[in-house]
Amino acid sequence: MKALAGFIMRGRMAAILFVAGTSLVPLLAWLGGAALSLVNLHGGGRQGALVMGSALLLVAAVEMLLTGHAGGAIALALLVWMPVLLATLVLRVTVSLPLALMTAVGLAGLGLIAWYLAVADPETFWRLRLEGLAEDVDQAQKEQMMAFFGHYLAVFVALGLLLNVVVGLLLGRAWQAALYNPGGFRREFHALRFDRRLALLALGLLFAATFTGPGLVYDLALLLAALFLLQALAVAHAVVHGRGWNVAVLVLAYILVPVAFLAVALLGMLDSLLDFRRRLLQGAGPGG
């Protein structure tokens, strides 16, 4: 990974080609966001914008040749690259990883609010677009599927886009540290902690969502929960490193993420409220 970061920082053209090239390969597209993050963190907003704009032109040109339109490239730039640049700009200016991650979640939240303002009936919206995908399913199952998509697909899309932005932000920061400040990202991530007031807001939204059911409140609660899931993982990394525990503990933490998303996020909220990370690290060696 350090070699990739070194290649990206060879010059603007190398960064443009890397961002554009990886973005044309679906399984590697997340690397493009990380490269933009690195360029923006090290070279500033102007450099990041130039690389993004140039890469967008290249990706759009290839997409036009292959499909006759450039909608995918434009969507990638608006929904992933721009949020990455904004979040990394906040990180560069404030040197605060929590604020940068809050920026990413805030942008995702604004997108969801705009979605709910623009689409009065999400279930009908998705039904019209997904109808053909369930032709071989019996009517009862089809109705259940459409109701599920109508209620939750928007937030799943928002969480998926947020994941791309967060991975880009964190990997770009890790690359920057590997090149210019070895060990800096580990210390920064291990210390990741959000304000207790934000934890109270997240708990309040989750509580309210139990009464409102699927909808905007529920979706915003999940976005905030994603922040505290990151904090819970930061706690796991800090404690395993600080106390010299077996790495299997980290493996277990990551296995729990998809199967117990809210439970892991609640641990992050409790850390903001009770600071149990400090207690777990008391008496740890210098590595903590």
C-alpha positions in Angstrom: 0.0 0.0 0.0 2.9 2.4 0.8 4.2 1.7 -2.7 0.8 2.7 -4.2 0.8 5.9 -2.2 4.4 6.7 -3.4 3.2 6.2 -7.0 0.3 8.5 -6.5 2.5 11.2 -5.1 5.0 11.1 -8.0 3.1 13.9 -9.7 -0.3 15.2 -10.8 -0.5 13.0 -13.9 0.3 9.8 -11.9 -2.5 10.7 -9.5 -5.0 11.4 -12.3 -4.2 8.1 -14.1 -4.4 6.2 -10.8 -7.8 7.7 -9.9 -9.2 7.2 -13.3 -7.8 3.8 -13.9 -9.0 2.3 -10.6 -12.4 3.9 -11.0 -13.0 2.0 -14.2 -12.6 -1.3 -12.4 -15.6 -1.9 -10.1 -13.7 -3.8 -7.4 -10.9 -1.2 -7.3 -13.0 2.0 -7.4 -12.5 2.5 -3.6 -8.8 3.1 -4.3 -9.7 6.1 -6.5 -11.3 7.8 -3.5 -8.3 7.0 -1.3 -6.0 8.5 -3.9 -8.0 11.7 -4.0 -8.0 11.8 -0.3 -4.2 11.6 -0.2 -3.7 14.3 -2.9 -6.2 16.6 -1.1 -4.6 16.1 2.3 -1.0 16.6 1.1 -1.5 19.1 -1.8 -4.6 21.1 -0.7 -8.0 21.6 -2.2 -6.9 23.1 -5.5 -4.7 20.1 -6.2 -7.4 17.7 -5.2 -10.0 19.5 -7.4 -7.6 19.5 -10.4 -7.0 15.7 -10.1 -10.7 15.0 -9.6 -11.7 17.1 -12.6 -9.1 15.6 -14.9 -9.9 12.0 -13.7 -13.6 12.7 -14.3 -13.0 13.8 -17.9 -11.0 10.6 -18.5 -13.6 8.3 -16.9 -16.4 10.1 -18.7 -14.7 9.8 -22.1 -14.2 6.0 -21.6 -17.8 5.6 -20.5 -19.0 7.6 -23.5 -17.1 5.4 -25.9 -18.4 2.2 -24.3 -22.0 3.2 -23.5 -22.8 6.5 -25.2 -23.4 8.4 -22.0 -21.4 9.5 -19.0 -24.0 9.3 -16.2 -21.9 6.8 -14.2 -18.8 9.0 -14.1 -20.9 12.0 -13.1 -22.6 10.1 -10.3 -19.3 8.8 -9.0 -17.9 12.3 -8.9 -20.9 13.8 -7.2 -21.7 11.0 -4.7 -18.2 9.8 -3.8 -15.4 12.0 -5.0 -16.9 15.3 -3.9 -17.7 14.1 -0.4 -14.2 12.7 -0.1 -12.7 16.0 -1.1 -14.9 17.9 1.3 -14.3 15.6 4.2 -10.5 15.6 3.6 -10.5 19.4 3.3 -12.1 19.5 6.8 -9.5 17.1 8.1 -6.7 19.2 6.5 -8.0 22.5 8.0 -9.0 21.2 11.4 -6.7 18.3 11.9 -9.7 16.5 13.5 -10.6 13.1 12.3 -13.9 13.1 14.1 -15.0 16.4 12.4 -14.0 15.0 9.0 -16.0 11.8 9.6 -19.0 13.9 10.9 -18.8 15.9 7.7 -19.1 12.7 5.6 -22.1 11.6 7.6 -23.6 15.0 7.4 -23.4 15.0 3.7 -25.0 11.6 3.5 -27.8 12.9 5.9 -28.4 15.9 3.6 -28.7 13.5 0.7 -31.3 11.4 2.5 -33.3 14.5 3.5 -33.2 15.7 -0.1 -34.4 12.2 -1.2 -37.4 12.2 1.1 -38.3 15.7 0.1 -38.1 14.8 -3.6 -39.8 11.3 -3.4 -43.2 11.4 -1.7 -43.8 7.6 -2.0 -40.5 5.6 -1.9 -42.2 2.3 -2.1 -43.9 3.2 -5.5 -40.6 4.7 -6.7 -38.7 1.5 -6.1 -41.5 -0.7 -7.3 -41.5 1.0 -10.7 -37.8 0.5 -11.1 -37.4 -3.0 -9.7 -40.6 -4.6 -11.0 -38.8 -6.6 -13.6 -36.4 -8.1 -11.1 -39.0 -10.2 -9.3 -40.9 -11.7 -12.3 -40.3 -15.3 -11.1 -41.4 -14.7 -7.5 -44.9 -15.4 -6.2 -47.1 -12.4 -5.6 -46.9 -12.5 -1.7 -43.1 -12.6 -1.7 -43.0 -10.0 -4.4 -45.1 -7.6 -2.2 -42.9 -8.3 0.8 -39.7 -7.6 -1.3 -41.2 -4.3 -2.7 -42.2 -3.2 0.7 -38.8 -3.9 2.1 -37.0 -2.1 -0.7 -39.4 0.8 -0.4 -38.6 1.2 3.3 -34.9 0.5 3.4 -33.2 0.7 0.0 -32.5 4.4 0.2 -30.6 4.1 3.5 -28.8 1.1 2.3 -27.6 3.1 -0.8 -26.7 6.0 1.5 -24.7 3.7 3.8 -23.0 2.1 0.8 -21.9 5.5 -0.5 -20.9 6.6 3.0 -18.7 3.4 3.3 -16.9 4.4 0.1 -16.3 7.9 1.4 -15.1 6.8 4.8 -12.8 4.1 3.3 -11.3 6.8 1.0 -10.8 9.2 3.8 -9.2 6.8 6.2 -7.0 5.0 3.7 -5.9 8.4 2.3 -5.0 9.5 5.8 -3.2 6.2 6.5 -1.2 6.6 3.2 -0.3 10.2 4.2 1.0 8.9 7.5 2.9 6.0 6.0 4.7 8.5 3.7 5.3 11.5 6.0 4.4 10.5 9.6 4.9 6.8 10.3 2.6 5.6 13.1 0.6 8.9 13.1 -2.6 7.3 11.7 -2.6 4.5 14.2 -2.4 7.0 17.1 -5.1 9.2 15.5 -7.5 6.3 14.9 -6.9 4.7 18.3 -7.9 8.1 19.8 -11.1 8.5 17.7 -13.9 9.7 19.9 -17.1 11.6 19.2 -18.7 14.2 21.5 -21.0 12.8 24.1 -23.8 15.2 22.9 -23.6 13.4 19.5 -23.9 10.1 21.2 -27.0 11.4 23.1 -28.5 12.6 19.8 -27.8 9.2 18.2 -29.5 7.4 21.1 -32.4 9.8 20.9 -32.9 9.1 17.2 -32.7 5.4 17.7 -35.3 5.6 20.5 -37.6 7.8 18.3 -37.2 5.4 15.4 -38.7 2.6 17.5 -41.9 4.6 17.4 -41.8 6.2 13.9 -40.7 3.0 12.1 -39.0 3.1 8.7 -38.5 6.5 7.3 -36.3 9.6 7.6 -35.8 9.4 11.4 -34.8 5.7 11.2 -32.4 6.4 8.3 -30.7 9.3 10.0 -30.3 7.2 13.2 -28.5 4.5 11.2 -26.2 7.0 9.6 -25.2 8.4 13.1 -24.9 4.8 14.3 -22.3 4.2 11.6 -20.1 6.9 13.2 -20.2 5.2 16.5 -19.5 1.8 14.9 -16.3 3.4 13.7 -15.6 4.5 17.3 -16.2 1.0 18.6 -13.7 -0.4 16.1 -11.2 2.3 17.2 -11.7 1.2 20.8 -11.1 -2.4 19.8 -7.9 -1.5 17.9 -6.6 0.7 20.8 -7.3 -1.9 23.5 -5.9 -4.8 21.5 -2.7 -2.8 20.7 -2.4 -1.2 24.2 -2.9 -4.4 26.2 -1.2 -6.7 23.7 -4.3 -8.9 23.2 -4.5 -11.5 20.5 -5.5 -10.1 17.0 -8.4 -12.6 17.0 -10.3 -10.1 19.2 -10.1 -7.6 16.2 -11.2 -10.3 13.8 -14.2 -11.0 16.0 -15.0 -7.3 16.2 -15.1 -7.0 12.4 -17.2 -10.2 12.1 -19.8 -8.7 14.4 -20.1 -5.5 12.3 -22.5 -6.9 9.6 -24.4 -9.2 11.9 -24.7 -6.9 15.0 -24.4 -3.4 13.5 -26.4 -1.6 16.1 -25.0 -3.5 19.0 -21.4 -2.6 18.0 -22.5 1.0 17.4 -24.0 1.2 20.9 -20.7 0.2 22.3 -19.2 3.2 20.6 -21.9 5.5 22.0 -21.2 4.1 25.5 -17.5 4.9 25.1 -18.4 8.5 24.3 -20.7 8.6 27.4 -18.6 6.6 29.9 -15.1 6.6 28.4 -14.6 2.9 29.2 -11.7 2.8 26.7 -9.6 4.8 29.2 -10.4 2.3 32.0 -9.5 -0.6 29.7 -6.2 1.0 28.9 -5.2 1.9 32.5 -2.1 0.1 33.4 -1.3 -0.8 29.7 2.3 -0.5 28.5 3.8 2.4 26.5 2.2 1.0 23.3 -1.2 2.0 24.5 
